[in-house]
Amino acid sequence: MKIRIQKLNPAAIVPKYATDGAACFDLHACFDTEDYSARIYRNQPKVIPTGLAFEIPPGHVMLVFSRSGHGFKFSTRLGNCVGVIDADYRGEVCVNLTRDDSDLDMLQVRHGDRIAQAMLVPYPRVTFLETEELSETDRGVGGFGSTGK
């Protein structure tokens, strides 16, 4: 599958997969000047631009996730946990990074740093049918913790 992307900033980095077995491709920080960096302090989210817009094919969505290294090493994650880029969106993809408590006071993000990972996923378009009752299952209405009995 080929995905059309547009560089909104000439310094933007075209995504690529880090390894042959990687499910996600990397998204990189893109600032107007390469010597600029963003500082992300505890509980002070910061929106980081990628400089890229994507043409997601109909029937697909681009999901944006935190990088595992950011989470484990720096307690950093996406502010909205998972980003959803719809097929009809044509604006710049930005990443909202936030930090929880950590020994480090601040995380510095420089131009070109990997800031998130993303994947394309096909999705079904469904029609909702209102009904008076649903089919029965072994679990039924058992909620949180009900399968651990």
Buried (B, 14 or more C-beta within 10 A) or exposed (E): EEEEBEBBBEBBBEBEEEEEEEEBBBBBBBBEEEEEEBEBEBEEBBEBBBBBBBEBBEEBBBBBBBBEEBBEEBBBBBBEEEBEBEBEBEEBBBBBBBBEEEEBEEBEBEBBBBBBBBBBEEEEEEEEEEEEEEEEEEEEEEEEEEEEE
